[in-house]
């Protein structure tokens, strides 16, 4: 019979199993110390050691800052380098092309002003978004979007002419104002198409609207001013599509060519000496950018921010490593997915990166 005062050896071995020594490069977990004065920048710097999604956000900040810092002059001159890139001055001014993607709800939200900042100050090279991501920007120039509640009754809102986007409300009058503004522009675009024979693409369509709105509160006004292309493969999937549909009865014939735009986007990717993706949300905007990266054998830097999960096999929920398997992110490159609502973390990401002075200055 075993003594009652002796710990069973099997239990002791299971609970008190010795550990291997930690490698020298291991980083310990540590949070911010509020006993000291903590600035926003110092707080965000601490995220790298908090763990979980804070750790992922810290990594995203590091990757975006590497996108900002990179110059072609950092790389040795390739044996087959084109003459255009042999000049040291040209190499010092050739930056990483940043491809920004976002879903329409983020333009409906207050992230619109952050995206506007990035476009106004030329921090991005190209944008891919959805129809709502285009129209909601212009609609906000014509009427306001309001804070509300996720739990408002849908039938009551419909009766009152109020459209809910999560916990935001857009009065339907705003869309009526949008039609009044857009219809004469569509008439003019059709007349120009007939006169010149030149059809429109989604990006040239959006550029024209950015010019016509002539309002510094618009993201696409600044995209027009700064010659930043905005691609929208699903241009008709929203109020813009409704207006184009109505216009096709009143004044038929307008053509929007998506083929030219896929060539434009893919060529911009292919010719990028370095390419980075920052993608907020999923769906069309996420995959269209990633697929363009395939043309150059993958992105060099990648940051995803979304709440999607991968168990259903959706591209929206896929982690970066799935894109590596397709050649859309380069093997060995730097990438991260932050599992979070973009409205929570993207302002912090921009505060720690693009809102800071040029890292090479």
C-alpha positions in Angstrom: 0.0 0.0 0.0 1.5 3.4 -1.1 2.3 6.0 1.7 -0.3 8.8 1.7 2.3 11.5 2.2 4.2 10.7 -1.0 3.2 12.6 -4.2 2.4 10.1 -7.0 5.3 10.1 -9.4 3.2 10.1 -12.5 1.2 13.1 -11.4 4.4 15.0 -10.3 6.1 14.3 -13.6 3.0 15.5 -15.6 2.6 18.7 -13.6 6.2 19.6 -13.0 7.6 18.8 -16.5 10.8 20.8 -17.0 11.0 23.3 -19.8 13.6 23.7 -22.5 15.5 27.0 -22.2 14.0 29.9 -24.1 16.0 31.1 -27.1 17.9 34.4 -26.7 15.7 36.2 -29.2 12.5 35.4 -27.3 10.5 38.5 -26.3 8.7 38.6 -22.9 5.2 39.8 -22.5 4.9 43.3 -21.0 2.2 45.9 -21.0 2.4 49.7 -20.8 3.4 51.3 -17.5 0.8 54.0 -16.6 2.9 54.9 -13.6 4.9 56.9 -16.1 3.6 59.5 -18.6 2.5 57.5 -21.7 2.0 59.4 -25.0 -0.1 57.9 -27.8 3.0 56.9 -29.7 4.5 55.2 -26.6 1.3 53.4 -25.9 1.1 52.1 -29.5 4.8 51.1 -29.3 3.9 48.9 -26.3 1.3 47.0 -28.3 4.1 44.8 -29.7 4.5 43.1 -26.3 1.0 43.0 -25.0 0.0 39.8 -26.9 -3.0 38.6 -28.9 -4.4 41.2 -31.4 -2.5 44.0 -29.8 0.6 42.2 -30.8 -0.8 41.8 -34.4 -1.5 45.6 -34.5 2.1 46.3 -33.3 3.4 44.1 -36.2 1.0 45.9 -38.7 2.5 49.2 -37.6 6.0 47.9 -38.2 5.1 46.6 -41.6 3.5 49.8 -42.7 6.5 51.8 -41.6 8.7 49.6 -43.7 6.5 50.3 -46.7 6.9 54.0 -46.0 10.6 53.8 -45.5 11.6 51.6 -48.5 13.4 53.2 -51.5 14.8 51.5 -54.6 18.2 52.9 -53.6 18.1 50.5 -50.6 18.5 47.6 -53.2 21.6 46.7 -55.3 21.2 47.5 -59.0 20.0 44.4 -60.8 21.9 43.1 -63.7 18.9 43.5 -66.0 17.8 46.9 -64.5 16.2 49.2 -67.1 18.0 52.4 -67.9 15.2 54.4 -66.4 16.2 53.1 -62.9 20.0 53.4 -63.1 20.0 57.0 -61.9 20.8 57.3 -58.1 18.3 60.2 -57.9 15.5 58.2 -59.5 16.3 55.2 -57.2 16.1 57.4 -54.1 12.7 58.7 -55.2 11.2 55.4 -56.2 9.0 54.3 -53.3 6.9 51.3 -52.4 3.5 51.4 -54.1 0.8 51.1 -51.4 -2.4 49.6 -52.6 -5.3 50.5 -50.2 -8.5 48.5 -50.2 -11.7 49.0 -48.1 -15.3 48.1 -48.0 -18.1 50.6 -48.4 -19.2 50.8 -44.8 -15.9 52.3 -43.8 -16.5 55.3 -46.0 -19.9 55.6 -44.3 -18.1 55.6 -41.0 -15.7 58.2 -39.8 -12.8 56.3 -41.3 -13.6 58.4 -44.5 -11.7 61.3 -43.0 -8.7 59.1 -42.4 -8.8 57.7 -45.9 -9.1 61.3 -47.2 -5.9 62.2 -45.3 -4.0 59.4 -46.9 -5.1 60.3 -50.4 -4.7 64.1 -49.9 -1.1 63.6 -48.7 -0.3 61.0 -51.4 0.4 58.2 -49.0 -1.2 55.6 -51.2 -0.6 54.8 -54.9 -4.0 53.1 -55.8 -7.3 52.4 -54.2 -9.7 49.5 -54.7 -13.2 49.7 -53.2 -16.8 48.8 -53.8 -19.7 50.9 -55.3 -20.8 52.0 -51.8 -17.2 53.0 -51.1 -17.5 55.5 -54.0 -21.1 56.8 -53.8 -21.1 57.2 -50.0 -18.2 59.7 -50.2 -20.1 61.9 -52.7 -23.4 61.5 -50.8 -21.7 62.8 -47.7 -20.9 65.9 -49.6 -24.6 66.4 -50.3 -26.1 65.4 -46.9 -24.9 64.0 -43.6 -24.8 60.5 -42.2 -25.8 60.2 -38.5 -25.0 58.0 -35.5 -27.8 55.7 -34.4 -28.2 52.2 -33.0 -27.8 48.6 -34.2 -31.2 47.7 -32.6 -33.5 50.2 -34.4 -36.6 48.6 -36.0 -36.1 48.0 -39.7 -39.8 48.3 -40.7 -40.1 51.6 -38.8 -37.0 53.0 -40.4 -38.3 52.0 -43.9 -41.6 53.8 -43.2 -39.6 56.9 -42.3 -37.2 56.8 -45.2 -34.2 56.1 -43.1 -31.5 53.6 -44.2 -29.4 51.8 -41.5 -25.7 50.9 -42.0 -24.9 49.1 -38.7 -25.4 51.8 -36.1 -25.4 54.7 -38.6 -28.4 56.2 -40.4 -28.5 57.8 -43.9 -31.7 59.6 -44.7 -33.0 58.4 -48.1 -33.3 62.1 -49.2 -29.5 61.9 -49.5 -29.8 59.4 -52.3 -32.4 61.6 -54.0 -29.9 64.4 -53.9 -27.3 62.1 -55.3 -29.5 61.2 -58.3 -30.1 64.9 -59.0 -26.4 65.6 -58.9 -25.3 62.5 -60.9 -27.9 62.4 -63.7 -26.6 65.5 -65.7 -23.0 64.2 -65.3 -24.1 60.9 -66.8 -25.7 62.8 -69.7 -22.5 64.7 -70.3 -20.4 61.6 -70.1 -22.6 59.8 -72.6 -22.4 62.8 -75.0 -18.6 62.8 -74.7 -18.5 59.1 -75.4 -20.6 59.5 -78.5 -18.5 62.4 -79.7 -15.1 60.9 -79.1 -15.8 57.2 -79.3 -13.9 56.7 -76.1 -15.7 54.5 -73.6 -15.4 55.0 -69.8 -13.8 52.7 -67.3 -14.8 52.5 -63.6 -11.6 54.4 -62.7 -12.1 57.1 -65.3 -15.8 57.3 -64.2 -14.8 57.8 -60.6 -12.1 60.3 -61.6 -14.7 62.4 -63.4 -17.0 62.4 -60.4 -14.1 63.5 -58.2 -13.5 66.4 -60.6 -17.2 67.3 -60.7 -17.8 67.2 -56.9 -15.1 69.9 -56.5 -15.2 69.5 -52.7 -12.2 69.2 -50.5 -14.3 67.0 -48.1 -14.4 64.3 -50.8 -11.8 61.4 -50.9 -12.2 61.2 -54.6 -11.7 64.9 -55.2 -8.2 64.4 -53.8 -7.7 61.2 -55.8 -8.6 63.3 -58.9 -6.3 66.2 -57.8 -3.4 63.8 -57.0 -3.9 61.5 -60.0 -4.4 58.4 -57.7 -6.4 55.8 -59.6 -9.5 54.4 -57.9 -10.6 51.0 -59.1 -14.1 49.6 -58.5 -14.8 46.3 -60.2 -18.3 46.1 -58.8 -19.3 49.7 -59.7 -22.9 48.9 -60.3 -23.5 47.2 -57.0 -25.1 50.0 -55.1 -26.8 53.4 -55.6 -24.5 54.1 -58.5 -25.9 51.0 -60.2 -29.4 52.2 -59.5 -28.7 55.6 -61.1 -27.0 54.0 -64.1 -30.0 51.6 -64.4 -32.4 54.6 -64.4 -30.2 56.5 -66.9 -30.2 53.5 -69.3 -34.0 54.1 -69.8 -33.9 57.9 -70.0 -30.7 58.2 -72.1 -29.3 54.8 -73.1 -25.9 54.0 -74.4 -23.4 54.7 -71.7 -20.6 52.1 -71.7 -18.3 51.3 -68.7 -15.4 49.0 -69.7 -14.1 46.8 -66.8 -11.5 45.1 -69.0 -9.3 48.2 -69.4 -9.3 48.7 -65.7 -8.1 45.2 -64.8 -5.3 45.8 -67.2 -4.5 49.2 -65.6 -4.5 47.7 -62.1 -2.5 44.6 -63.0 0.1 46.7 -64.9 0.4 49.1 -61.9 1.1 46.1 -59.7 3.5 44.4 -62.2 5.6 47.6 -62.7 5.9 48.3 -59.0 9.5 47.9 -57.7 8.0 47.2 -54.3 4.3 46.7 -53.5 2.4 46.7 -50.2 -1.2 45.9 -49.5 -3.3 47.5 -46.7 -6.8 46.0 -46.9 -9.7 46.9 -44.5 -12.5 44.3 -44.7 -12.9 41.6 -47.3 -14.8 40.7 -50.4 -14.0 42.3 -53.8 -11.6 44.9 -52.5 -9.5 42.4 -50.7 -9.2 39.8 -53.5 -8.9 42.3 -56.4 -5.8 43.8 -54.9 -4.4 40.4 -53.9 -5.0 39.0 -57.4 -3.3 42.0 -58.9 -0.3 41.1 -56.7 -0.2 37.7 -58.3 0.9 39.3 -61.6 4.2 40.3 -59.9 4.5 37.0 -58.0 3.1 38.5 -54.8 3.1 41.5 -52.5 6.2 42.4 -50.5 4.3 43.8 -47.5 0.7 42.9 -46.5 -1.6 44.1 -43.8 -5.1 42.7 -43.4 -7.6 44.1 -40.9 -10.9 42.4 -40.7 -13.1 40.2 -38.5 -13.6 37.3 -41.0 -12.8 33.7 -40.0 -11.3 31.1 -42.3 -13.3 28.1 -41.3 -15.9 28.7 -44.1 -13.3 28.9 -46.8 -14.0 32.5 -47.7 -11.3 34.7 -49.2 -12.6 37.4 -46.8 -11.6 35.4 -43.8 -8.4 33.9 -45.2 -5.1 34.6 -43.4 -2.1 35.9 -45.4 -0.5 32.4 -45.6 -3.4 31.3 -47.8 -2.5 34.1 -50.3 1.2 32.9 -50.1 0.0 29.5 -51.5 -1.5 31.3 -54.5 1.5 33.6 -55.2 -0.4 36.7 -54.1 1.9 37.3 -51.2 5.6 36.5 -51.7 7.0 33.6 -49.6 9.2 35.0 -46.8 7.7 38.5 -47.1 6.2 40.4 -44.1 2.5 40.0 -43.6 0.0 40.1 -40.7 -3.8 39.9 -40.2 -5.3 41.9 -37.4 -8.6 40.3 -36.3 -10.5 43.4 -35.4 -13.1 46.0 -36.5 -11.2 48.4 -38.7 -12.9 51.4 -37.1 -11.2 50.4 -33.8 -7.6 49.9 -35.0 -7.1 51.7 -38.3 -7.0 55.2 -36.7 -4.3 53.8 -34.3 -2.4 52.3 -37.2 -2.4 55.6 -39.2 -1.5 57.6 -36.0 1.6 55.5 -35.6 2.6 55.5 -39.3 1.4 57.9 -42.0 0.6 60.6 -39.5 4.2 60.6 -38.4 7.1 62.5 -40.1 8.7 60.8 -43.1 10.9 58.1 -41.6 13.7 59.0 -44.0 13.6 62.7 -43.5 
